[in-house]
């Protein structure tokens, strides 16, 4: 099972994704993994990371993968449950932190999704909706949005469940309840 949980900043998507991952883990057993893509580059981000850890509570194994999602997934045994939070941060680090081209980033995500399916890993992926307003005025921002939206389309095509969270409320676009 693969789930794509999207929504705006502070919409409640991470909390929803955590509940879904715990539910899937409860049905499957094994380990419950949190695949973190954030880097604590400043005090505010360090506090956000600490707050998310406190809110998740006990029982999570943490993997940190600001770029190498595939290597992190290799640490997970078949049949286990993984929450990847968040694809937006990963995309920005990929694009601006030496990951490679946009095409290589999309290929890496496709590899990770394929491996999750092949190894029966329940994968819940969180990402931000950043394309809801007017197009950005500068070309670099438009290019990043295009890259992220391409990742979103690829993920939605492979996902069994696609949910958008708005004001803490889930809207199911694909999968059970759609």
C-alpha positions as CSV (number, residue, x, y, z in Angstrom):
1,X,0.0,0.0,0.0
2,X,1.2,3.5,-0.9
3,X,-0.6,6.6,0.4
4,X,0.0,10.2,-0.7
5,X,-1.1,12.8,1.9
6,X,-1.0,16.4,0.6
7,X,-2.1,19.7,2.0
8,X,-1.0,23.2,2.8
9,X,1.5,24.2,5.4
10,X,0.2,23.5,8.9
11,X,-3.0,21.9,7.5
12,X,-2.8,18.8,9.7
13,X,-1.4,16.5,7.0
14,X,1.5,15.1,9.1
15,X,-0.9,14.2,12.0
16,X,-3.2,12.5,9.6
17,X,-0.3,10.6,8.0
18,X,1.0,9.5,11.4
19,X,-2.5,8.1,12.3
20,X,-2.7,6.3,9.0
21,X,0.8,4.8,9.3
22,X,0.0,3.6,12.9
23,X,-3.3,2.1,11.6
24,X,-1.5,0.3,8.8
25,X,1.3,-0.8,11.2
26,X,-1.3,-2.1,13.6
27,X,-2.8,-4.3,10.9
28,X,0.6,-5.5,9.7
29,X,3.1,-5.6,12.6
30,X,6.8,-5.3,12.2
31,X,8.6,-2.1,12.7
32,X,7.1,1.4,12.3
33,X,9.5,3.7,10.6
34,X,9.7,7.5,10.2
35,X,11.8,8.5,7.2
36,X,12.8,12.1,7.9
37,X,13.9,14.3,5.1
38,X,14.4,17.6,7.1
39,X,17.7,19.0,8.1
40,X,17.9,21.1,11.3
41,X,19.5,24.0,9.6
42,X,18.4,26.6,12.1
43,X,16.8,26.9,15.5
44,X,13.2,27.1,14.2
45,X,13.6,23.9,12.2
46,X,15.3,22.1,15.1
47,X,12.3,23.0,17.3
48,X,9.9,21.8,14.6
49,X,11.7,18.4,14.4
50,X,11.7,18.1,18.2
51,X,8.0,18.9,18.3
52,X,7.2,16.4,15.7
53,X,9.1,13.7,17.6
54,X,7.3,14.5,20.8
55,X,3.9,14.4,19.0
56,X,4.7,11.1,17.3
57,X,5.5,9.5,20.7
58,X,7.1,6.1,21.3
59,X,7.4,3.2,18.9
60,X,8.9,4.9,15.8
61,X,12.3,3.9,14.3
62,X,13.8,7.0,12.7
63,X,15.8,7.1,9.4
64,X,17.2,10.4,8.2
65,X,17.4,10.8,4.4
66,X,17.7,14.4,3.1
67,X,18.7,12.9,-0.3
68,X,19.1,9.1,-0.5
69,X,15.6,7.9,-0.1
70,X,16.5,4.6,-1.8
71,X,19.4,3.8,0.7
72,X,17.1,4.6,3.6
73,X,14.4,2.3,2.3
74,X,17.0,-0.5,2.1
75,X,17.1,-0.4,5.9
76,X,13.4,-1.4,6.1
77,X,12.4,-5.1,6.1
78,X,9.7,-6.3,3.7
79,X,6.2,-5.9,5.1
80,X,7.0,-3.0,7.5
81,X,5.4,0.5,7.6
82,X,7.2,3.7,6.6
83,X,6.1,7.4,6.9
84,X,8.1,9.6,4.6
85,X,7.8,13.2,5.8
86,X,8.2,15.3,3.7
87,X,8.6,15.0,-0.1
88,X,8.6,18.8,-0.5
89,X,11.7,19.2,1.7
90,X,13.3,16.3,-0.1
91,X,12.6,17.9,-3.5
92,X,14.2,21.2,-2.4
93,X,17.3,19.5,-1.0
94,X,17.5,17.3,-4.2
95,X,17.2,20.3,-6.5
96,X,19.4,22.8,-4.5
97,X,21.6,20.5,-2.3
98,X,23.4,18.5,-4.9
99,X,21.0,15.7,-5.6
100,X,20.9,15.8,-9.4
101,X,18.6,16.7,-12.2
102,X,14.8,16.9,-12.0
103,X,14.6,13.8,-14.2
104,X,17.0,11.9,-11.9
105,X,14.9,13.0,-8.9
106,X,11.7,11.7,-10.5
107,X,13.5,8.4,-11.4
108,X,14.7,8.0,-7.8
109,X,11.1,8.5,-6.5
110,X,9.9,5.9,-9.0
111,X,12.5,3.5,-7.8
112,X,11.5,4.0,-4.2
113,X,7.8,3.5,-5.0
114,X,8.6,0.4,-7.0
115,X,10.7,-1.1,-4.2
116,X,8.0,-0.4,-1.7
117,X,5.5,-2.2,-3.8
118,X,7.9,-5.1,-4.6
119,X,8.8,-5.5,-0.9
120,X,5.2,-5.0,0.4
121,X,6.2,-2.0,2.5
122,X,3.3,0.2,3.5
123,X,4.5,3.7,2.5
124,X,2.8,6.9,3.6
125,X,4.2,10.0,1.8
126,X,3.5,13.5,3.0
127,X,4.0,16.6,0.8
128,X,3.0,20.2,0.6
129,X,0.5,21.7,-1.8
130,X,2.4,24.8,-3.0
131,X,0.7,25.4,-6.3
132,X,-2.6,26.7,-5.1
133,X,-2.0,30.4,-5.8
134,X,-0.9,32.5,-8.8
135,X,2.1,31.4,-10.7
136,X,5.4,32.7,-9.2
137,X,6.9,35.7,-10.9
138,X,10.5,34.2,-11.1
139,X,11.5,31.4,-13.3
140,X,13.4,29.4,-10.6
141,X,10.4,29.2,-8.4
142,X,8.2,28.2,-11.3
143,X,10.8,25.5,-12.2
144,X,10.8,24.1,-8.6
145,X,7.0,24.1,-8.5
146,X,7.0,22.2,-11.8
147,X,9.5,19.6,-10.4
148,X,7.4,19.1,-7.2
149,X,4.2,18.9,-9.1
150,X,5.7,16.3,-11.4
151,X,6.7,14.3,-8.3
152,X,3.1,14.6,-7.0
153,X,1.7,13.4,-10.3
154,X,4.0,10.4,-10.3
155,X,3.2,9.6,-6.7
156,X,-0.5,10.0,-7.2
157,X,-0.4,7.7,-10.2
158,X,1.3,4.9,-8.1
159,X,-0.6,5.5,-4.9
160,X,-3.4,3.3,-3.7
161,X,-4.7,6.2,-1.6
162,X,-4.5,10.0,-2.2
163,X,-5.7,12.4,0.5
164,X,-5.7,16.1,0.7
165,X,-5.9,17.6,4.2
166,X,-7.5,21.0,4.6
167,X,-8.0,22.6,8.0
168,X,-7.3,19.2,9.6
169,X,-10.0,17.5,7.5
170,X,-9.2,14.8,5.0
171,X,-10.6,14.8,1.4
172,X,-10.0,11.4,-0.3
173,X,-9.3,11.9,-4.0
174,X,-8.3,8.3,-4.8
175,X,-8.8,5.0,-3.0
176,X,-11.2,3.8,-0.3
177,X,-13.7,6.5,0.3
178,X,-13.1,8.5,-2.9
